[in-house]
Amino acid sequence: MAKILDLQAKTRTAEGTSAVKRLRKTGSVPAVIYGKKHENAKLEVDSKIFSRILRDSATDNILVNLNIEGEKSSSLALVQNVQHDYLRGGILHIDFHAVAADEDIHANASISLTGIEVAEKKGGKLEFILHSLEVHCLPKDLPDLLTLDVSILNVGDALHVRDIALPTGVSTHMDGDVVVAILKEPLVAEEPVAAAAAPAKAAAPAKGAAPAAAAPAAKAAPAKK
């Protein structure tokens, strides 16, 4: 199950592109919190601490107890979205969705496959189709990862959403017939087209047959007068 981590935050007053850039230079990341359990507010959190939380997490579903400076109690929140700076590195912005401990939430749980090598030794090629599953549960029951063993597959077999063993308290609304992974027959390379046969040699004349007539001689030049 997903761990609930403590995270310090401050109310953010800085707005605008220039102010946000200055904020990032000081080592903070701009953020917002929203949801039924907390009024919308602009926040800032420590960049290094939050980056470490992301690095150490085995899942994208991260729950935090936000201790916002000046507020009497912490706010339970799901990290809803993280914007990364893929050119320069670092984090640009974080969205926190405030939830209640007794509130049914929905999130995407990552799917992990085991037994791939065993399955492919049977002569097939495994195709991983569905990498995450939308689940519904209480925050305390949110799974880190859903694991599915594909070693039982034979060539041509598939595993579906209905084959995933969901933890107690976790459900999904996705159709059980949706394919998660399939062990396909390997693609067979087409054999190269045979080169066109060389033209047959002219048959040798039969023994005793008259030789073929020679090509006509060039026309003689007219005699000089």
Buried (B, 14 or more C-beta within 10 A) or exposed (E): BBBBBEBBBBEBEBEEEEEBEEBBEEEBBBBBBBBEBBEEBBBBBBBEBBBEBBEEBEBBBBBBBBBBEEEEEBBBBBBBEBEEEEEEEEBBBBBBBBBBEEEEBEBEBBBEBEBBEEBBEEEBEBEBEBEBBEBBBBBEBBBBEBEBBBBEBEBEBBBBBEBBEBBEBBEBEBEEEEEBBBBBEEEEEEEEEEEEEEEEEEEEEEEEEEEEEEEEEEEEEEEEE
